[in-house]
Amino acid sequence: MNPEVRQAVREAMKDRELTQVELAQRLGMTQPALAKMLTGRTGQVPESWQKVLDELGLKLIAVPK
């Protein structure tokens, strides 16, 4: 995901007072896997989608529901 999405997730976690361990448990994943997603080392937008977004001048962002 792009930096804005990762930052929005971190802020939402902070607002809800959720640790990485707690969120990972809720999601059925490990804390190291979640940490990799939050740092951008994994969980990237698939290359084909990124190409579409780039071509159209769009970017993926997270907004509160």
CHARMM internal coordinates of N, CA and C (Angstrom, degrees):
IC EDIT
DIST 1 N 1 CA 1.4414
DIST 1 CA 1 C 1.5246
ANGL 1 N 1 CA 1 C 109.35
DIST 1 C 2 N 1.2944
ANGL 1 CA 1 C 2 N 115.04
DIHE 1 N 1 CA 1 C 2 N 161.80
DIST 2 N 2 CA 1.4544
ANGL 1 C 2 N 2 CA 117.68
DIHE 1 CA 1 C 2 N 2 CA -179.79
DIST 2 CA 2 C 1.5321
ANGL 2 N 2 CA 2 C 110.25
DIHE 1 C 2 N 2 CA 2 C -78.55
DIST 2 C 3 N 1.3232
ANGL 2 CA 2 C 3 N 117.65
DIHE 2 N 2 CA 2 C 3 N 166.25
DIST 3 N 3 CA 1.4613
ANGL 2 C 3 N 3 CA 120.89
DIHE 2 CA 2 C 3 N 3 CA -176.29
DIST 3 CA 3 C 1.5290
ANGL 3 N 3 CA 3 C 113.80
DIHE 2 C 3 N 3 CA 3 C -57.57
DIST 3 C 4 N 1.3292
ANGL 3 CA 3 C 4 N 117.52
DIHE 3 N 3 CA 3 C 4 N -34.87
DIST 4 N 4 CA 1.4622
ANGL 3 C 4 N 4 CA 120.12
DIHE 3 CA 3 C 4 N 4 CA -179.21
DIST 4 CA 4 C 1.5298
ANGL 4 N 4 CA 4 C 111.58
DIHE 3 C 4 N 4 CA 4 C -65.32
DIST 4 C 5 N 1.3176
ANGL 4 CA 4 C 5 N 116.61
DIHE 4 N 4 CA 4 C 5 N -39.34
DIST 5 N 5 CA 1.4692
ANGL 4 C 5 N 5 CA 120.63
DIHE 4 CA 4 C 5 N 5 CA 178.69
DIST 5 CA 5 C 1.5187
ANGL 5 N 5 CA 5 C 109.66
DIHE 4 C 5 N 5 CA 5 C -66.97
DIST 5 C 6 N 1.3314
ANGL 5 CA 5 C 6 N 116.49
DIHE 5 N 5 CA 5 C 6 N -46.24
DIST 6 N 6 CA 1.4670
ANGL 5 C 6 N 6 CA 119.25
DIHE 5 CA 5 C 6 N 6 CA 179.41
DIST 6 CA 6 C 1.5233
ANGL 6 N 6 CA 6 C 111.23
DIHE 5 C 6 N 6 CA 6 C -60.45
DIST 6 C 7 N 1.3327
ANGL 6 CA 6 C 7 N 117.06
DIHE 6 N 6 CA 6 C 7 N -41.18
DIST 7 N 7 CA 1.4619
ANGL 6 C 7 N 7 CA 121.01
DIHE 6 CA 6 C 7 N 7 CA 178.82
DIST 7 CA 7 C 1.5223
ANGL 7 N 7 CA 7 C 110.79
DIHE 6 C 7 N 7 CA 7 C -65.40
DIST 7 C 8 N 1.3248
ANGL 7 CA 7 C 8 N 117.91
DIHE 7 N 7 CA 7 C 8 N -40.80
DIST 8 N 8 CA 1.4657
ANGL 7 C 8 N 8 CA 121.21
DIHE 7 CA 7 C 8 N 8 CA 178.72
DIST 8 CA 8 C 1.5284
ANGL 8 N 8 CA 8 C 110.72
DIHE 7 C 8 N 8 CA 8 C -61.99
DIST 8 C 9 N 1.3256
ANGL 8 CA 8 C 9 N 116.67
DIHE 8 N 8 CA 8 C 9 N -38.53
DIST 9 N 9 CA 1.4671
ANGL 8 C 9 N 9 CA 120.20
DIHE 8 CA 8 C 9 N 9 CA 178.02
DIST 9 CA 9 C 1.5220
ANGL 9 N 9 CA 9 C 109.93
DIHE 8 C 9 N 9 CA 9 C -66.07
DIST 9 C 10 N 1.3259
ANGL 9 CA 9 C 10 N 116.88
DIHE 9 N 9 CA 9 C 10 N -45.24
DIST 10 N 10 CA 1.4723
ANGL 9 C 10 N 10 CA 119.52
DIHE 9 CA 9 C 10 N 10 CA 179.42
DIST 10 CA 10 C 1.5252
ANGL 10 N 10 CA 10 C 110.88
DIHE 9 C 10 N 10 CA 10 C -61.46
DIST 10 C 11 N 1.3302
ANGL 10 CA 10 C 11 N 117.40
DIHE 10 N 10 CA 10 C 11 N -41.00
DIST 11 N 11 CA 1.4686
ANGL 10 C 11 N 11 CA 120.73
DIHE 10 CA 10 C 11 N 11 CA 178.82
DIST 11 CA 11 C 1.5276
ANGL 11 N 11 CA 11 C 111.31
DIHE 10 C 11 N 11 CA 11 C -65.73
DIST 11 C 12 N 1.3296
ANGL 11 CA 11 C 12 N 116.81
DIHE 11 N 11 CA 11 C 12 N -41.04
DIST 12 N 12 CA 1.4668
ANGL 11 C 12 N 12 CA 120.17
DIHE 11 CA 11 C 12 N 12 CA 177.96
DIST 12 CA 12 C 1.5273
ANGL 12 N 12 CA 12 C 110.53
DIHE 11 C 12 N 12 CA 12 C -63.70
DIST 12 C 13 N 1.3212
ANGL 12 CA 12 C 13 N 116.72
DIHE 12 N 12 CA 12 C 13 N -38.65
DIST 13 N 13 CA 1.4646
ANGL 12 C 13 N 13 CA 120.38
DIHE 12 CA 12 C 13 N 13 CA 176.75
DIST 13 CA 13 C 1.5249
ANGL 13 N 13 CA 13 C 109.90
DIHE 12 C 13 N 13 CA 13 C -62.30
DIST 13 C 14 N 1.3149
ANGL 13 CA 13 C 14 N 116.74
DIHE 13 N 13 CA 13 C 14 N -44.84
DIST 14 N 14 CA 1.4646
ANGL 13 C 14 N 14 CA 121.34
DIHE 13 CA 13 C 14 N 14 CA -179.65
DIST 14 CA 14 C 1.5291
ANGL 14 N 14 CA 14 C 110.51
DIHE 13 C 14 N 14 CA 14 C -62.76
DIST 14 C 15 N 1.3279
ANGL 14 CA 14 C 15 N 116.65
DIHE 14 N 14 CA 14 C 15 N -45.17
DIST 15 N 15 CA 1.4752
ANGL 14 C 15 N 15 CA 121.11
DIHE 14 CA 14 C 15 N 15 CA 179.38
DIST 15 CA 15 C 1.5244
ANGL 15 N 15 CA 15 C 111.53
DIHE 14 C 15 N 15 CA 15 C -58.80
DIST 15 C 16 N 1.3262
ANGL 15 CA 15 C 16 N 115.94
DIHE 15 N 15 CA 15 C 16 N -34.90
DIST 16 N 16 CA 1.4720
ANGL 15 C 16 N 16 CA 121.26
DIHE 15 CA 15 C 16 N 16 CA -178.04
DIST 16 CA 16 C 1.5310
ANGL 16 N 16 CA 16 C 112.19
DIHE 15 C 16 N 16 CA 16 C -94.42
DIST 16 C 17 N 1.3500
ANGL 16 CA 16 C 17 N 115.05
DIHE 16 N 16 CA 16 C 17 N 3.40
DIST 17 N 17 CA 1.4669
ANGL 16 C 17 N 17 CA 121.86
DIHE 16 CA 16 C 17 N 17 CA -179.42
DIST 17 CA 17 C 1.5308
ANGL 17 N 17 CA 17 C 111.64
DIHE 16 C 17 N 17 CA 17 C 53.82
DIST 17 C 18 N 1.3328
ANGL 17 CA 17 C 18 N 114.82
DIHE 17 N 17 CA 17 C 18 N 43.55
DIST 18 N 18 CA 1.4628
ANGL 17 C 18 N 18 CA 121.70
DIHE 17 CA 17 C 18 N 18 CA 178.49
DIST 18 CA 18 C 1.5170
ANGL 18 N 18 CA 18 C 109.90
DIHE 17 C 18 N 18 CA 18 C -101.87
DIST 18 C 19 N 1.3081
ANGL 18 CA 18 C 19 N 116.50
DIHE 18 N 18 CA 18 C 19 N 132.25
DIST 19 N 19 CA 1.4581
ANGL 18 C 19 N 19 CA 120.67
DIHE 18 CA 18 C 19 N 19 CA 173.18
DIST 19 CA 19 C 1.5256
ANGL 19 N 19 CA 19 C 108.45
DIHE 18 C 19 N 19 CA 19 C -85.23
DIST 19 C 20 N 1.3308
ANGL 19 CA 19 C 20 N 115.37
DIHE 19 N 19 CA 19 C 20 N 166.88
DIST 20 N 20 CA 1.4620
ANGL 19 C 20 N 20 CA 119.24
DIHE 19 CA 19 C 20 N 20 CA 175.21
DIST 20 CA 20 C 1.5248
ANGL 20 N 20 CA 20 C 110.59
DIHE 19 C 20 N 20 CA 20 C -60.70
DIST 20 C 21 N 1.3182
ANGL 20 CA 20 C 21 N 116.71
DIHE 20 N 20 CA 20 C 21 N -39.11
DIST 21 N 21 CA 1.4636
ANGL 20 C 21 N 21 CA 120.50
DIHE 20 CA 20 C 21 N 21 CA -179.90
DIST 21 CA 21 C 1.5276
ANGL 21 N 21 CA 21 C 110.07
DIHE 20 C 21 N 21 CA 21 C -61.90
DIST 21 C 22 N 1.3339
ANGL 21 CA 21 C 22 N 116.79
DIHE 21 N 21 CA 21 C 22 N -46.33
DIST 22 N 22 CA 1.4640
ANGL 21 C 22 N 22 CA 120.30
DIHE 21 CA 21 C 22 N 22 CA -178.73
DIST 22 CA 22 C 1.5270
ANGL 22 N 22 CA 22 C 111.55
DIHE 21 C 22 N 22 CA 22 C -64.06
DIST 22 C 23 N 1.3272
ANGL 22 CA 22 C 23 N 117.01
DIHE 22 N 22 CA 22 C 23 N -45.32
DIST 23 N 23 CA 1.4651
ANGL 22 C 23 N 23 CA 119.82
DIHE 22 CA 22 C 23 N 23 CA -179.83
DIST 23 CA 23 C 1.5218
ANGL 23 N 23 CA 23 C 110.36
DIHE 22 C 23 N 23 CA 23 C -64.79
DIST 23 C 24 N 1.3113
ANGL 23 CA 23 C 24 N 116.69
DIHE 23 N 23 CA 23 C 24 N -42.99
DIST 24 N 24 CA 1.4633
ANGL 23 C 24 N 24 CA 120.03
DIHE 23 CA 23 C 24 N 24 CA 179.25
DIST 24 CA 24 C 1.5235
ANGL 24 N 24 CA 24 C 110.70
DIHE 23 C 24 N 24 CA 24 C -59.71
DIST 24 C 25 N 1.3297
ANGL 24 CA 24 C 25 N 117.15
DIHE 24 N 24 CA 24 C 25 N -42.96
DIST 25 N 25 CA 1.4601
ANGL 24 C 25 N 25 CA 120.47
DIHE 24 CA 24 C 25 N 25 CA 178.51
DIST 25 CA 25 C 1.5275
ANGL 25 N 25 CA 25 C 110.72
DIHE 24 C 25 N 25 CA 25 C -61.05
DIST 25 C 26 N 1.3268
ANGL 25 CA 25 C 26 N 117.15
DIHE 25 N 25 CA 25 C 26 N -42.95
DIST 26 N 26 CA 1.4744
ANGL 25 C 26 N 26 CA 120.90
DIHE 25 CA 25 C 26 N 26 CA 178.81
DIST 26 CA 26 C 1.5198
ANGL 26 N 26 CA 26 C 111.75
DIHE 25 C 26 N 26 CA 26 C -61.96
DIST 26 C 27 N 1.3291
ANGL 26 CA 26 C 27 N 115.83
DIHE 26 N 26 CA 26 C 27 N -32.30
DIST 27 N 27 CA 1.4602
ANGL 26 C 27 N 27 CA 121.24
DIHE 26 CA 26 C 27 N 27 CA -177.73
DIST 27 CA 27 C 1.5216
ANGL 27 N 27 CA 27 C 113.20
DIHE 26 C 27 N 27 CA 27 C -89.62
DIST 27 C 28 N 1.3199
ANGL 27 CA 27 C 28 N 116.17
DIHE 27 N 27 CA 27 C 28 N -6.43
DIST 28 N 28 CA 1.4671
ANGL 27 C 28 N 28 CA 119.56
DIHE 27 CA 27 C 28 N 28 CA -178.66
DIST 28 CA 28 C 1.5156
ANGL 28 N 28 CA 28 C 112.88
DIHE 27 C 28 N 28 CA 28 C 72.44
DIST 28 C 29 N 1.3344
ANGL 28 CA 28 C 29 N 116.20
DIHE 28 N 28 CA 28 C 29 N 34.07
DIST 29 N 29 CA 1.4556
ANGL 28 C 29 N 29 CA 120.28
DIHE 28 CA 28 C 29 N 29 CA 179.03
DIST 29 CA 29 C 1.5255
ANGL 29 N 29 CA 29 C 108.80
DIHE 28 C 29 N 29 CA 29 C -131.53
DIST 29 C 30 N 1.3123
ANGL 29 CA 29 C 30 N 116.75
DIHE 29 N 29 CA 29 C 30 N 174.93
DIST 30 N 30 CA 1.4550
ANGL 29 C 30 N 30 CA 120.21
DIHE 29 CA 29 C 30 N 30 CA 179.24
DIST 30 CA 30 C 1.5291
ANGL 30 N 30 CA 30 C 110.22
DIHE 29 C 30 N 30 CA 30 C -89.03
DIST 30 C 31 N 1.3159
ANGL 30 CA 30 C 31 N 115.57
DIHE 30 N 30 CA 30 C 31 N 156.38
DIST 31 N 31 CA 1.4639
ANGL 30 C 31 N 31 CA 120.00
DIHE 30 CA 30 C 31 N 31 CA 177.23
DIST 31 CA 31 C 1.5253
ANGL 31 N 31 CA 31 C 111.07
DIHE 30 C 31 N 31 CA 31 C -62.62
DIST 31 C 32 N 1.3502
ANGL 31 CA 31 C 32 N 119.38
DIHE 31 N 31 CA 31 C 32 N -41.94
DIST 32 N 32 CA 1.4784
ANGL 31 C 32 N 32 CA 117.88
DIHE 31 CA 31 C 32 N 32 CA 177.81
DIST 32 CA 32 C 1.5317
ANGL 32 N 32 CA 32 C 113.14
DIHE 31 C 32 N 32 CA 32 C -60.08
DIST 32 C 33 N 1.3206
ANGL 32 CA 32 C 33 N 117.19
DIHE 32 N 32 CA 32 C 33 N -36.69
DIST 33 N 33 CA 1.4737
ANGL 32 C 33 N 33 CA 119.86
DIHE 32 CA 32 C 33 N 33 CA 178.64
DIST 33 CA 33 C 1.5301
ANGL 33 N 33 CA 33 C 109.95
DIHE 32 C 33 N 33 CA 33 C -65.70
DIST 33 C 34 N 1.3321
ANGL 33 CA 33 C 34 N 116.77
DIHE 33 N 33 CA 33 C 34 N -41.77
DIST 34 N 34 CA 1.4652
ANGL 33 C 34 N 34 CA 120.20
DIHE 33 CA 33 C 34 N 34 CA 178.29
DIST 34 CA 34 C 1.5235
ANGL 34 N 34 CA 34 C 110.41
DIHE 33 C 34 N 34 CA 34 C -65.59
DIST 34 C 35 N 1.3237
ANGL 34 CA 34 C 35 N 116.85
DIHE 34 N 34 CA 34 C 35 N -41.98
DIST 35 N 35 CA 1.4689
ANGL 34 C 35 N 35 CA 120.55
DIHE 34 CA 34 C 35 N 35 CA 178.81
DIST 35 CA 35 C 1.5212
ANGL 35 N 35 CA 35 C 111.11
DIHE 34 C 35 N 35 CA 35 C -58.70
DIST 35 C 36 N 1.3275
ANGL 35 CA 35 C 36 N 117.28
DIHE 35 N 35 CA 35 C 36 N -40.83
DIST 36 N 36 CA 1.4660
ANGL 35 C 36 N 36 CA 120.78
DIHE 35 CA 35 C 36 N 36 CA 177.84
DIST 36 CA 36 C 1.5189
ANGL 36 N 36 CA 36 C 111.08
DIHE 35 C 36 N 36 CA 36 C -62.01
DIST 36 C 37 N 1.3284
ANGL 36 CA 36 C 37 N 116.34
DIHE 36 N 36 CA 36 C 37 N -38.86
DIST 37 N 37 CA 1.4660
ANGL 36 C 37 N 37 CA 119.99
DIHE 36 CA 36 C 37 N 37 CA 178.23
DIST 37 CA 37 C 1.5282
ANGL 37 N 37 CA 37 C 110.63
DIHE 36 C 37 N 37 CA 37 C -65.43
DIST 37 C 38 N 1.3342
ANGL 37 CA 37 C 38 N 116.47
DIHE 37 N 37 CA 37 C 38 N -42.31
DIST 38 N 38 CA 1.4580
ANGL 37 C 38 N 38 CA 120.57
DIHE 37 CA 37 C 38 N 38 CA -176.32
DIST 38 CA 38 C 1.5220
ANGL 38 N 38 CA 38 C 113.20
DIHE 37 C 38 N 38 CA 38 C -72.55
DIST 38 C 39 N 1.3247
ANGL 38 CA 38 C 39 N 117.38
DIHE 38 N 38 CA 38 C 39 N -20.47
DIST 39 N 39 CA 1.4578
ANGL 38 C 39 N 39 CA 120.43
DIHE 38 CA 38 C 39 N 39 CA 178.16
DIST 39 CA 39 C 1.5236
ANGL 39 N 39 CA 39 C 112.41
DIHE 38 C 39 N 39 CA 39 C -97.41
DIST 39 C 40 N 1.3309
ANGL 39 CA 39 C 40 N 116.65
DIHE 39 N 39 CA 39 C 40 N -5.40
DIST 40 N 40 CA 1.4596
ANGL 39 C 40 N 40 CA 119.81
DIHE 39 CA 39 C 40 N 40 CA 178.69
DIST 40 CA 40 C 1.5037
ANGL 40 N 40 CA 40 C 114.53
DIHE 39 C 40 N 40 CA 40 C 86.60
DIST 40 C 41 N 1.3395
ANGL 40 CA 40 C 41 N 117.54
DIHE 40 N 40 CA 40 C 41 N 7.60
DIST 41 N 41 CA 1.4680
ANGL 40 C 41 N 41 CA 119.82
DIHE 40 CA 40 C 41 N 41 CA 179.46
DIST 41 CA 41 C 1.5141
ANGL 41 N 41 CA 41 C 111.30
DIHE 40 C 41 N 41 CA 41 C -79.13
DIST 41 C 42 N 1.3158
ANGL 41 CA 41 C 42 N 117.90
DIHE 41 N 41 CA 41 C 42 N -12.49
DIST 42 N 42 CA 1.4566
ANGL 41 C 42 N 42 CA 122.54
DIHE 41 CA 41 C 42 N 42 CA 176.77
DIST 42 CA 42 C 1.5195
ANGL 42 N 42 CA 42 C 107.03
DIHE 41 C 42 N 42 CA 42 C -155.03
DIST 42 C 43 N 1.3242
ANGL 42 CA 42 C 43 N 116.68
DIHE 42 N 42 CA 42 C 43 N 169.10
DIST 43 N 43 CA 1.4601
ANGL 42 C 43 N 43 CA 119.73
DIHE 42 CA 42 C 43 N 43 CA 178.55
DIST 43 CA 43 C 1.5139
ANGL 43 N 43 CA 43 C 113.75
DIHE 42 C 43 N 43 CA 43 C 79.84
DIST 43 C 44 N 1.3159
ANGL 43 CA 43 C 44 N 115.89
DIHE 43 N 43 CA 43 C 44 N 27.74
DIST 44 N 44 CA 1.4554
ANGL 43 C 44 N 44 CA 119.96
DIHE 43 CA 43 C 44 N 44 CA 178.77
DIST 44 CA 44 C 1.5268
ANGL 44 N 44 CA 44 C 110.80
DIHE 43 C 44 N 44 CA 44 C -70.24
DIST 44 C 45 N 1.3218
ANGL 44 CA 44 C 45 N 115.82
DIHE 44 N 44 CA 44 C 45 N 155.07
DIST 45 N 45 CA 1.4577
ANGL 44 C 45 N 45 CA 120.10
DIHE 44 CA 44 C 45 N 45 CA 172.82
DIST 45 CA 45 C 1.5220
ANGL 45 N 45 CA 45 C 106.50
DIHE 44 C 45 N 45 CA 45 C -62.78
DIST 45 C 46 N 1.3382
ANGL 45 CA 45 C 46 N 117.91
DIHE 45 N 45 CA 45 C 46 N 130.51
DIST 46 N 46 CA 1.4668
ANGL 45 C 46 N 46 CA 119.07
DIHE 45 CA 45 C 46 N 46 CA 179.57
DIST 46 CA 46 C 1.5324
ANGL 46 N 46 CA 46 C 110.95
DIHE 45 C 46 N 46 CA 46 C -51.59
DIST 46 C 47 N 1.3223
ANGL 46 CA 46 C 47 N 115.44
DIHE 46 N 46 CA 46 C 47 N 141.32
DIST 47 N 47 CA 1.4627
ANGL 46 C 47 N 47 CA 120.97
DIHE 46 CA 46 C 47 N 47 CA -174.27
DIST 47 CA 47 C 1.5230
ANGL 47 N 47 CA 47 C 113.01
DIHE 46 C 47 N 47 CA 47 C -53.32
DIST 47 C 48 N 1.3309
ANGL 47 CA 47 C 48 N 117.23
DIHE 47 N 47 CA 47 C 48 N -39.82
DIST 48 N 48 CA 1.4700
ANGL 47 C 48 N 48 CA 119.01
DIHE 47 CA 47 C 48 N 48 CA -178.67
DIST 48 CA 48 C 1.5298
ANGL 48 N 48 CA 48 C 111.11
DIHE 47 C 48 N 48 CA 48 C -64.93
DIST 48 C 49 N 1.3329
ANGL 48 CA 48 C 49 N 117.18
DIHE 48 N 48 CA 48 C 49 N -39.75
DIST 49 N 49 CA 1.4709
ANGL 48 C 49 N 49 CA 119.75
DIHE 48 CA 48 C 49 N 49 CA 177.25
DIST 49 CA 49 C 1.5156
ANGL 49 N 49 CA 49 C 110.42
DIHE 48 C 49 N 49 CA 49 C -67.56
DIST 49 C 50 N 1.3247
ANGL 49 CA 49 C 50 N 117.24
DIHE 49 N 49 CA 49 C 50 N -39.99
DIST 50 N 50 CA 1.4624
ANGL 49 C 50 N 50 CA 119.99
DIHE 49 CA 49 C 50 N 50 CA 179.90
DIST 50 CA 50 C 1.5175
ANGL 50 N 50 CA 50 C 110.83
DIHE 49 C 50 N 50 CA 50 C -61.98
DIST 50 C 51 N 1.3283
ANGL 50 CA 50 C 51 N 117.15
DIHE 50 N 50 CA 50 C 51 N -38.50
DIST 51 N 51 CA 1.4673
ANGL 50 C 51 N 51 CA 120.74
DIHE 50 CA 50 C 51 N 51 CA 177.78
DIST 51 CA 51 C 1.5227
ANGL 51 N 51 CA 51 C 111.00
DIHE 50 C 51 N 51 CA 51 C -62.87
DIST 51 C 52 N 1.3372
ANGL 51 CA 51 C 52 N 116.63
DIHE 51 N 51 CA 51 C 52 N -42.64
DIST 52 N 52 CA 1.4717
ANGL 51 C 52 N 52 CA 120.73
DIHE 51 CA 51 C 52 N 52 CA 178.72
DIST 52 CA 52 C 1.5238
ANGL 52 N 52 CA 52 C 109.68
DIHE 51 C 52 N 52 CA 52 C -61.99
DIST 52 C 53 N 1.3276
ANGL 52 CA 52 C 53 N 116.68
DIHE 52 N 52 CA 52 C 53 N -48.63
DIST 53 N 53 CA 1.4588
ANGL 52 C 53 N 53 CA 120.57
DIHE 52 CA 52 C 53 N 53 CA -179.89
DIST 53 CA 53 C 1.5216
ANGL 53 N 53 CA 53 C 111.50
DIHE 52 C 53 N 53 CA 53 C -60.40
DIST 53 C 54 N 1.3233
ANGL 53 CA 53 C 54 N 116.41
DIHE 53 N 53 CA 53 C 54 N -45.39
DIST 54 N 54 CA 1.4629
ANGL 53 C 54 N 54 CA 120.40
DIHE 53 CA 53 C 54 N 54 CA 179.59
DIST 54 CA 54 C 1.5228
ANGL 54 N 54 CA 54 C 111.53
DIHE 53 C 54 N 54 CA 54 C -61.17
DIST 54 C 55 N 1.3151
ANGL 54 CA 54 C 55 N 116.84
DIHE 54 N 54 CA 54 C 55 N -44.55
DIST 55 N 55 CA 1.4688
ANGL 54 C 55 N 55 CA 121.04
DIHE 54 CA 54 C 55 N 55 CA -177.97
DIST 55 CA 55 C 1.5276
ANGL 55 N 55 CA 55 C 111.44
DIHE 54 C 55 N 55 CA 55 C -62.16
DIST 55 C 56 N 1.3149
ANGL 55 CA 55 C 56 N 116.20
DIHE 55 N 55 CA 55 C 56 N -34.30
DIST 56 N 56 CA 1.4617
ANGL 55 C 56 N 56 CA 120.94
DIHE 55 CA 55 C 56 N 56 CA -178.18
DIST 56 CA 56 C 1.5186
ANGL 56 N 56 CA 56 C 112.98
DIHE 55 C 56 N 56 CA 56 C -93.01
DIST 56 C 57 N 1.3195
ANGL 56 CA 56 C 57 N 116.82
DIHE 56 N 56 CA 56 C 57 N 2.12
DIST 57 N 57 CA 1.4584
ANGL 56 C 57 N 57 CA 120.52
DIHE 56 CA 56 C 57 N 57 CA 179.39
DIST 57 CA 57 C 1.5202
ANGL 57 N 57 CA 57 C 112.60
DIHE 56 C 57 N 57 CA 57 C 69.25
DIST 57 C 58 N 1.3303
ANGL 57 CA 57 C 58 N 116.52
DIHE 57 N 57 CA 57 C 58 N 32.69
DIST 58 N 58 CA 1.4610
ANGL 57 C 58 N 58 CA 121.44
DIHE 57 CA 57 C 58 N 58 CA -178.60
DIST 58 CA 58 C 1.5123
ANGL 58 N 58 CA 58 C 109.92
DIHE 57 C 58 N 58 CA 58 C -113.60
DIST 58 C 59 N 1.3495
ANGL 58 CA 58 C 59 N 115.86
DIHE 58 N 58 CA 58 C 59 N 157.39
DIST 59 N 59 CA 1.4505
ANGL 58 C 59 N 59 CA 119.98
DIHE 58 CA 58 C 59 N 59 CA 172.10
DIST 59 CA 59 C 1.5219
ANGL 59 N 59 CA 59 C 108.66
DIHE 58 C 59 N 59 CA 59 C -137.53
DIST 59 C 60 N 1.3008
ANGL 59 CA 59 C 60 N 114.99
DIHE 59 N 59 CA 59 C 60 N 150.66
DIST 60 N 60 CA 1.4461
ANGL 59 C 60 N 60 CA 122.65
DIHE 59 CA 59 C 60 N 60 CA -179.32
DIST 60 CA 60 C 1.5195
ANGL 60 N 60 CA 60 C 108.77
DIHE 59 C 60 N 60 CA 60 C -83.24
DIST 60 C 61 N 1.3225
ANGL 60 CA 60 C 61 N 117.01
DIHE 60 N 60 CA 60 C 61 N 126.68
DIST 61 N 61 CA 1.4581
ANGL 60 C 61 N 61 CA 121.52
DIHE 60 CA 60 C 61 N 61 CA 177.36
DIST 61 CA 61 C 1.5212
ANGL 61 N 61 CA 61 C 109.15
DIHE 60 C 61 N 61 CA 61 C -132.91
DIST 61 C 62 N 1.3038
ANGL 61 CA 61 C 62 N 116.00
DIHE 61 N 61 CA 61 C 62 N 158.93
DIST 62 N 62 CA 1.4612
ANGL 61 C 62 N 62 CA 121.46
DIHE 61 CA 61 C 62 N 62 CA 177.05
DIST 62 CA 62 C 1.5159
ANGL 62 N 62 CA 62 C 108.72
DIHE 61 C 62 N 62 CA 62 C -106.01
DIST 62 C 63 N 1.3204
ANGL 62 CA 62 C 63 N 116.17
DIHE 62 N 62 CA 62 C 63 N 135.11
DIST 63 N 63 CA 1.4649
ANGL 62 C 63 N 63 CA 121.83
DIHE 62 CA 62 C 63 N 63 CA 176.35
DIST 63 CA 63 C 1.5269
ANGL 63 N 63 CA 63 C 108.08
DIHE 62 C 63 N 63 CA 63 C -129.89
DIST 63 C 64 N 1.3200
ANGL 63 CA 63 C 64 N 117.42
DIHE 63 N 63 CA 63 C 64 N 148.43
DIST 64 N 64 CA 1.4578
ANGL 63 C 64 N 64 CA 119.85
DIHE 63 CA 63 C 64 N 64 CA 178.53
DIST 64 CA 64 C 1.5371
ANGL 64 N 64 CA 64 C 111.14
DIHE 63 C 64 N 64 CA 64 C -61.28
DIST 64 C 65 N 1.3103
ANGL 64 CA 64 C 65 N 115.17
DIHE 64 N 64 CA 64 C 65 N 147.34
DIST 65 N 65 CA 1.4718
ANGL 64 C 65 N 65 CA 119.89
DIHE 64 CA 64 C 65 N 65 CA 176.79
DIST 65 CA 65 C 1.4960
ANGL 65 N 65 CA 65 C 109.46
DIHE 64 C 65 N 65 CA 65 C -72.20
END
COOR INIT
IC SEED 1 N 1 CA 1 C
IC BUILD
